[in-house]
Amino acid sequence: MRQYLQRFGWFQNSLFWRTFLLLAVLVTASMLAWFVSIKLLERKPRAQQLANQIVSIVTITSAALTHSAEDKRRELLIDLASNEGIRIYLLEENDQIKKTDETPLLIEVRKLVQDKLGSQTQFAQSVNGEVGFWLSFQIDEDQFWLRLEADRLQTETNLQFFGWAFISLILALIAAVFISQRINAPLSNLSAAARQLARGKRPPALSESGPREIRETNTSFNQMVDDLARIETDRTVILAGISHDLRTPLTRLQLELEMANLEATTREAMQGDLQQMDSIIQQFLDYAKPLHESTFTSFNLSSLIDKLFTDLAKSSDVRIDLQIEPELYVTGIEIEFQRLFNNLIQNAMRYGRSPEDQVLHLQIECRRQASASHSGTLVKFRDFGTGIEDTQIPRLLRPFTRGEIARSQANGSGLGLAIVNRIVKRHGGKMHIHNHAQGGLEILLMFH
């Protein structure tokens, strides 16, 4: 059963359904055990009750027939048949008899009745084609059949019993649903809050009430969220403070450099160093800059990409293949998306140039995608460089981490792709990096 149910994702992935099915199986097994126990325990008392009822009917009928006057006996038989449902027939040797079913209850009843009325007592479910509950008895030397309606001896039908059992099972399963929801609700809330936290959002505080284990877990999670928010704020303040404090002496150095009497090559080298330091500081600020969803707006992503890469294509050492589906809108901060693509461009210009001619070849595709796993806007960004080792790809998304090729170059801080990944996550998107089968690095950006 488990292998069959595991074909369905809801059973394999949902704790609620696992809990519900476990409770349902437990309740069903308990009711089956209860049903079997009741049937076994009730058999003997019920058999004794039926046997006593049968013996009483036979004894009273036999006594009434024995002591009644012959001219009144016919009226007595008619009265028994019409009022009591008891019919008396003479037992003949050629009677066609169909014996009763050998159920455990009837076997017990027959044994008890024969103990009181004699072992010659016969039972049948039909005599000469007439169905009923037939019992033989003897008056003096004559044998008679006593016929009762079959349902007269039933104190409780199995159909009624199963009906009550079914109603009880339904009520128990409904209770199992509420119990499963009650058990899994705290875990579902914790899972939803963890997903929000993973997307870079701050989830609402979890309830710190209920059982001790749930209360302690939610309290610890809320404390963790507060600590992460405080660390994020402290990091932003520290990076912003350091960047601000560094820019003052950098500006002073730039001014002194302009006024100093230096050779042109020396001046250009020093200006390049200062510009690189300023660029690194700006990357620190971009990485630490917080985003607020309240400032999100809908803007034309197709138009933004077309403008950025059309301007870039004007450079003599850049070749761009643009495939953009028009009028694709996303929700977010447009300036952040512009920063995202600028970082991708800078990263490609540094490390994605073609090894043959050192020209930057880019292939950009922006289109709408609808599939079972994702529905939204897909952006493909591919260069035709040498790519990187597959084992190095996960490291590129970490802040202050640079690839093997980048380490041989002086510029860069290792924040370019980390900033891109951070912006994508803050906008609820996904980012995937891999080496293209025909060479170069391909970056996939997916936005809802």
C-alpha positions as CSV (number, residue, x, y, z in Angstrom):
1,M,0.0,0.0,0.0
2,R,2.8,2.4,0.8
3,Q,4.5,1.8,-2.5
4,Y,1.3,2.5,-4.3
5,L,0.6,5.7,-2.4
6,Q,4.1,7.0,-2.8
7,R,3.4,7.4,-6.5
8,F,1.4,10.5,-5.4
9,G,3.5,13.4,-4.4
10,W,1.0,14.6,-1.8
11,F,1.6,11.4,0.2
12,Q,5.4,11.4,-0.1
13,N,5.8,15.1,0.6
14,S,3.0,16.0,3.0
15,L,3.3,15.4,6.7
16,F,-0.4,16.2,7.1
17,W,-1.5,13.3,4.8
18,R,1.0,10.9,6.4
19,T,-0.3,11.7,9.9
20,F,-3.9,11.5,8.7
21,L,-3.4,8.1,7.0
22,L,-1.5,6.8,10.0
23,L,-4.4,7.8,12.3
24,A,-7.0,6.4,9.8
25,V,-5.2,3.0,9.6
26,L,-4.9,3.0,13.4
27,V,-8.6,3.8,13.9
28,T,-9.7,1.3,11.3
29,A,-7.6,-1.5,12.8
30,S,-8.9,-0.6,16.3
31,M,-12.5,-0.8,15.0
32,L,-11.9,-4.1,13.3
33,A,-10.4,-5.5,16.5
34,W,-13.4,-4.1,18.4
35,F,-15.8,-5.6,16.0
36,V,-14.3,-9.1,16.1
37,S,-14.1,-9.0,19.9
38,I,-17.7,-7.9,20.2
39,K,-18.9,-10.7,17.9
40,L,-16.9,-13.3,19.7
41,L,-17.9,-12.1,23.2
42,E,-21.6,-11.7,22.3
43,R,-22.0,-15.0,20.6
44,K,-22.6,-17.2,23.7
45,P,-25.0,-14.8,25.5
46,R,-26.9,-14.2,22.3
47,A,-27.1,-17.9,21.6
48,Q,-28.4,-18.5,25.1
49,Q,-31.0,-15.8,24.6
50,L,-32.2,-17.3,21.3
51,A,-32.2,-20.8,22.7
52,N,-34.3,-19.8,25.7
53,Q,-36.7,-17.9,23.5
54,I,-37.1,-21.0,21.2
55,V,-37.5,-23.4,24.0
56,S,-40.1,-21.1,25.7
57,I,-42.1,-20.9,22.4
58,V,-41.9,-24.7,21.9
59,T,-42.9,-25.5,25.5
60,I,-45.8,-23.0,25.6
61,T,-47.1,-24.1,22.2
62,S,-46.8,-27.8,23.1
63,A,-48.5,-27.3,26.4
64,A,-51.3,-25.3,24.8
65,L,-51.9,-28.0,22.2
66,T,-51.8,-30.8,24.8
67,H,-54.2,-29.3,27.2
68,S,-56.7,-27.7,24.8
69,A,-59.9,-29.4,23.9
70,E,-59.9,-31.1,20.5
71,D,-62.8,-28.9,19.2
72,K,-60.8,-25.8,20.2
73,R,-57.4,-26.9,18.8
74,R,-58.1,-25.6,15.3
75,E,-59.0,-22.2,16.6
76,L,-55.8,-22.2,18.7
77,L,-53.6,-22.9,15.7
78,I,-55.3,-20.1,13.7
79,D,-54.8,-17.7,16.6
80,L,-51.1,-18.6,17.0
81,A,-50.5,-18.1,13.2
82,S,-52.4,-14.8,13.0
83,N,-51.2,-13.2,16.3
84,E,-47.9,-14.8,17.1
85,G,-46.6,-15.8,13.7
86,I,-46.3,-19.4,14.9
87,R,-47.4,-22.2,12.5
88,I,-47.7,-25.9,13.4
89,Y,-47.4,-28.6,10.8
90,L,-47.4,-32.4,11.1
91,L,-43.9,-33.8,10.4
92,E,-44.0,-36.3,7.5
93,E,-41.3,-38.7,6.5
94,N,-41.3,-37.4,2.9
95,D,-40.8,-33.8,3.9
96,Q,-38.2,-32.0,1.7
97,I,-35.9,-30.4,4.3
98,K,-33.2,-27.8,3.7
99,K,-30.9,-27.6,6.7
100,T,-29.9,-24.4,8.3
101,D,-26.5,-22.8,7.5
102,E,-23.7,-23.9,9.8
103,T,-22.8,-20.5,11.3
104,P,-21.1,-20.4,14.7
105,L,-24.1,-18.8,16.3
106,L,-26.6,-21.4,15.0
107,I,-24.3,-24.2,16.0
108,E,-24.3,-22.9,19.5
109,V,-28.1,-22.3,19.5
110,R,-28.8,-25.8,18.2
111,K,-26.6,-27.4,20.9
112,L,-28.4,-25.5,23.7
113,V,-31.8,-26.3,22.3
114,Q,-31.1,-30.0,21.9
115,D,-29.8,-30.1,25.4
116,K,-33.2,-29.0,26.6
117,L,-35.6,-30.5,24.0
118,G,-33.7,-33.7,23.1
119,S,-31.1,-34.7,20.6
120,Q,-33.9,-35.7,18.1
121,T,-34.8,-32.0,17.6
122,Q,-34.3,-30.9,14.0
123,F,-33.6,-27.5,12.5
124,A,-34.3,-26.4,9.0
125,Q,-34.4,-23.1,7.0
126,S,-37.1,-24.4,4.6
127,V,-39.5,-27.4,4.6
128,N,-41.3,-28.3,1.4
129,G,-40.1,-25.1,-0.2
130,E,-41.5,-22.8,2.5
131,V,-38.8,-20.6,4.0
132,G,-38.6,-19.8,7.7
133,F,-37.1,-20.9,10.9
134,W,-38.3,-24.6,11.3
135,L,-37.9,-26.6,14.5
136,S,-39.3,-30.1,15.2
137,F,-40.8,-31.1,18.5
138,Q,-42.8,-34.1,19.8
139,I,-46.1,-34.4,21.6
140,D,-46.5,-38.0,22.9
141,E,-45.8,-40.1,19.8
142,D,-46.5,-37.5,17.2
143,Q,-43.8,-35.3,15.5
144,F,-44.6,-31.7,14.5
145,W,-42.9,-28.8,12.8
146,L,-43.0,-25.4,14.4
147,R,-42.3,-22.6,12.0
148,L,-41.3,-19.0,13.0
149,E,-40.6,-16.0,10.8
150,A,-36.8,-15.8,10.3
151,D,-36.5,-12.2,11.5
152,R,-38.4,-12.9,14.8
153,L,-35.3,-14.5,16.4
154,Q,-32.9,-11.7,15.3
155,T,-32.2,-9.3,18.1
156,E,-29.9,-7.2,16.0
157,T,-29.1,-7.5,12.3
158,N,-25.5,-7.3,10.9
159,L,-26.6,-4.5,8.6
160,Q,-27.5,-2.3,11.5
161,F,-24.3,-3.2,13.3
162,F,-22.2,-2.4,10.2
163,G,-24.2,0.9,9.8
164,W,-23.3,2.1,13.3
165,A,-19.7,0.9,12.8
166,F,-19.5,2.9,9.5
167,I,-20.9,6.0,11.1
168,S,-18.4,5.7,14.0
169,L,-15.6,5.2,11.5
170,I,-16.6,8.4,9.6
171,L,-16.7,10.4,12.8
172,A,-13.3,9.0,13.8
173,L,-11.8,10.0,10.4
174,I,-13.2,13.5,10.7
175,A,-11.6,13.8,14.1
176,A,-8.4,12.4,12.6
177,V,-8.4,15.3,10.1
178,F,-8.7,17.9,12.9
179,I,-6.0,16.2,14.9
180,S,-3.7,16.1,11.9
181,Q,-4.3,19.8,11.2
182,R,-3.7,20.6,14.9
183,I,-0.4,18.6,14.9
184,N,0.9,19.9,11.6
185,A,-0.2,23.5,11.8
186,P,2.9,24.7,13.8
187,L,5.2,22.8,11.5
188,S,3.5,24.3,8.4
189,N,3.8,27.8,9.8
190,L,7.5,27.2,10.7
191,S,8.1,25.8,7.1
192,A,6.4,28.8,5.5
193,A,8.4,31.2,7.7
194,A,11.7,29.4,6.8
195,R,10.9,29.7,3.1
196,Q,10.3,33.4,3.4
197,L,13.6,33.8,5.3
198,A,15.4,31.8,2.5
199,R,14.0,34.3,0.0
200,G,15.5,37.2,1.9
201,K,12.3,38.3,3.5
202,R,11.6,38.8,7.1
203,P,8.6,36.5,8.1
204,P,6.1,37.5,10.8
205,A,6.8,36.3,14.3
206,L,5.6,32.8,15.1
207,S,3.2,32.2,17.9
208,E,5.1,31.4,21.1
209,S,2.2,29.5,22.8
210,G,1.1,25.9,22.8
211,P,3.0,22.8,23.8
212,R,6.5,23.2,25.3
213,E,8.4,21.8,22.3
214,I,6.5,24.0,19.8
215,R,6.8,27.0,22.0
216,E,10.6,26.6,22.5
217,T,11.1,26.0,18.7
218,N,9.1,29.1,17.7
219,T,10.9,31.2,20.3
220,S,14.3,30.0,19.0
221,F,13.3,30.7,15.4
222,N,12.0,34.2,16.3
223,Q,15.2,34.9,18.1
224,M,17.2,33.7,15.1
225,V,15.2,36.0,12.7
226,D,15.9,39.0,15.1
227,D,19.6,38.1,15.2
228,L,19.8,37.8,11.4
229,A,18.1,41.1,11.0
230,R,20.4,42.8,13.5
231,I,23.5,41.3,11.8
232,E,22.2,42.5,8.4
233,T,21.6,46.0,9.8
234,D,25.0,46.1,11.5
235,R,26.8,44.9,8.3
236,T,25.0,47.5,6.2
237,V,26.0,50.3,8.7
238,I,29.6,49.1,8.9
239,L,30.1,48.8,5.1
240,A,28.4,52.1,4.6
241,G,30.5,53.7,7.2
242,I,33.8,52.3,5.9
243,S,32.9,53.2,2.4
244,H,32.0,56.8,3.4
245,D,35.2,57.2,5.4
246,L,37.3,55.8,2.6
247,R,35.9,58.1,0.0
248,T,37.0,61.2,1.8
249,P,40.8,60.4,1.5
250,L,40.2,59.0,-2.0
251,T,38.8,62.3,-3.1
252,R,41.7,64.2,-1.5
253,L,44.2,61.9,-3.2
254,Q,42.4,62.5,-6.5
255,L,42.7,66.2,-6.0
256,E,46.4,66.1,-5.0
257,L,47.1,63.8,-8.0
258,E,45.6,66.4,-10.4
259,M,47.7,69.1,-8.9
260,A,51.0,67.1,-8.6
261,N,53.7,67.4,-11.2
262,L,54.0,63.8,-12.4
263,E,54.7,62.0,-15.6
264,A,51.7,61.1,-17.7
265,T,52.2,57.3,-17.4
266,T,52.6,57.6,-13.6
267,R,49.5,59.8,-13.3
268,E,47.4,57.4,-15.4
269,A,48.5,54.4,-13.3
270,M,47.6,56.2,-10.1
271,Q,44.3,57.4,-11.4
272,G,43.5,53.8,-12.5
273,D,44.3,52.6,-8.9
274,L,42.0,55.2,-7.4
275,Q,39.2,54.4,-9.8
276,Q,39.5,50.7,-9.0
277,M,39.4,51.5,-5.3
278,D,36.3,53.7,-5.9
279,S,34.7,50.8,-7.9
280,I,35.3,48.3,-5.1
281,I,33.8,50.7,-2.5
282,Q,30.7,51.1,-4.8
283,Q,30.4,47.3,-4.9
284,F,30.4,47.2,-1.1
285,L,27.6,49.7,-1.0
286,D,25.6,47.8,-3.7
287,Y,25.9,44.5,-1.8
288,A,24.9,46.0,1.5
289,K,22.1,48.2,0.1
290,P,18.7,47.0,1.5
291,L,15.7,46.6,-0.7
292,H,12.1,47.3,0.4
293,E,9.2,45.7,-1.4
294,S,7.1,48.8,-0.8
295,T,9.2,50.5,-3.5
296,F,8.6,47.7,-6.1
297,T,6.9,48.8,-9.3
298,S,6.1,47.1,-12.6
299,F,8.4,48.1,-15.4
300,N,9.2,47.0,-19.0
301,L,12.2,44.5,-18.7
302,S,12.4,44.1,-22.5
303,S,12.9,47.8,-23.0
304,L,15.6,48.0,-20.2
305,I,17.6,45.1,-21.7
306,D,17.3,46.4,-25.2
307,K,18.6,49.8,-24.2
308,L,21.5,48.5,-22.1
309,F,22.8,46.0,-24.6
310,T,22.2,48.2,-27.7
311,D,24.4,50.9,-26.1
312,L,27.0,48.2,-25.3
313,A,27.0,46.9,-28.8
314,K,28.3,50.3,-30.1
315,S,31.8,49.4,-28.7
316,S,34.2,48.1,-31.3
317,D,35.2,45.0,-29.3
318,V,31.7,43.8,-28.5
319,R,29.4,41.6,-30.5
320,I,25.9,41.0,-29.2
321,D,23.1,38.8,-30.4
322,L,19.8,40.1,-29.0
323,Q,16.6,38.0,-28.9
324,I,14.1,39.9,-26.9
325,E,10.3,39.3,-26.7
326,P,8.7,42.7,-26.5
327,E,6.5,44.1,-23.7
328,L,7.7,41.8,-20.9
329,Y,6.9,43.3,-17.5
330,V,8.3,42.3,-14.1
331,T,7.8,43.7,-10.6
332,G,10.7,45.2,-8.8
333,I,13.1,48.1,-8.7
334,E,14.3,49.1,-12.1
335,I,17.6,50.6,-11.0
336,E,18.5,47.3,-9.3
337,F,17.9,45.4,-12.4
338,Q,20.1,47.9,-14.3
339,R,22.8,47.3,-11.7
340,L,22.3,43.5,-12.1
341,F,22.9,43.6,-15.8
342,N,25.8,46.0,-15.5
343,N,27.5,43.6,-13.1
344,L,27.0,40.8,-15.6
345,I,28.4,42.9,-18.4
346,Q,31.5,43.9,-16.3
347,N,32.0,40.3,-15.3
348,A,31.8,39.2,-19.0
349,M,34.1,42.0,-20.2
350,R,36.7,40.8,-17.7
351,Y,36.5,37.0,-18.0
352,G,34.2,36.2,-20.9
353,R,36.1,37.4,-23.9
354,S,36.8,35.0,-26.8
355,P,40.3,33.5,-26.5
356,E,40.8,33.8,-30.2
357,D,40.3,37.5,-30.9
358,Q,39.7,38.9,-27.3
359,V,36.3,40.2,-28.6
360,L,33.4,40.0,-26.2
361,H,30.6,37.9,-27.9
362,L,27.3,37.9,-25.9
363,Q,24.1,36.1,-26.6
364,I,21.1,37.6,-24.8
365,E,17.6,36.1,-24.8
366,C,14.6,37.4,-23.0
367,R,11.3,35.6,-23.3
368,R,8.2,34.4,-21.5
369,Q,8.3,30.9,-20.2
370,A,5.4,28.7,-19.0
371,S,6.1,25.2,-17.8
372,A,5.1,22.8,-15.0
373,S,8.0,23.9,-12.9
374,H,8.2,27.6,-13.7
375,S,6.0,30.4,-15.2
376,G,7.3,33.9,-15.7
377,T,10.1,35.7,-17.5
378,L,13.4,33.9,-18.5
379,V,16.6,35.8,-19.3
380,K,19.6,33.9,-20.8
381,F,23.0,35.6,-20.7
382,R,25.8,33.7,-22.5
383,D,29.4,34.6,-23.3
384,F,31.8,32.7,-25.5
385,G,34.8,32.7,-23.2
386,T,36.7,29.8,-21.7
387,G,34.1,29.1,-19.0
388,I,35.1,27.8,-15.6
389,E,35.4,24.5,-13.9
390,D,32.0,23.1,-12.7
391,T,33.3,22.7,-9.2
392,Q,34.1,26.4,-9.0
393,I,30.5,27.5,-10.0
394,P,28.9,27.4,-6.5
395,R,31.8,29.4,-5.1
396,L,31.2,32.3,-7.5
397,L,27.9,33.2,-5.8
398,R,29.6,33.7,-2.4
399,P,30.6,37.2,-1.5
400,F,34.3,38.1,-1.6
401,T,35.0,34.9,-3.6
402,R,36.8,34.9,-6.9
403,G,37.5,32.2,-9.5
404,E,40.9,31.0,-10.4
405,I,41.1,33.2,-13.5
406,A,40.0,36.3,-11.5
407,R,42.7,35.8,-8.9
408,S,45.3,36.5,-11.5
409,Q,43.8,39.9,-12.1
410,A,44.2,42.8,-9.8
411,N,40.8,44.4,-10.3
412,G,37.5,43.1,-8.7
413,S,36.4,42.4,-5.2
414,G,34.6,39.1,-5.7
415,L,31.2,40.7,-5.2
416,G,29.9,41.0,-8.9
417,L,28.0,37.7,-9.1
418,A,27.1,37.8,-5.4
419,I,25.4,41.1,-5.9
420,V,23.6,39.7,-9.0
421,N,22.4,36.7,-7.0
422,R,21.4,38.9,-4.1
423,I,19.2,41.1,-6.3
424,V,17.6,38.1,-8.0
425,K,16.7,36.5,-4.7
426,R,15.3,39.8,-3.3
427,H,13.0,40.0,-6.3
428,G,11.8,36.4,-5.8
429,G,13.7,35.0,-8.8
430,K,16.1,32.2,-9.4
431,M,19.6,32.1,-10.8
432,H,21.4,29.2,-12.4
433,I,25.0,29.2,-13.8
434,H,26.5,26.5,-16.0
435,N,29.0,26.0,-18.8
436,H,27.4,25.9,-22.2
437,A,27.8,22.7,-24.2
438,Q,29.4,24.7,-27.1
439,G,31.7,26.8,-24.9
440,G,31.4,29.8,-22.7
441,L,29.4,30.5,-19.5
442,E,25.6,30.7,-19.5
443,I,23.6,32.4,-16.8
444,L,19.8,31.8,-16.5
445,L,17.7,34.3,-14.6
446,M,14.0,33.5,-13.9
447,F,11.5,36.0,-12.6
448,H,7.8,35.5,-11.8
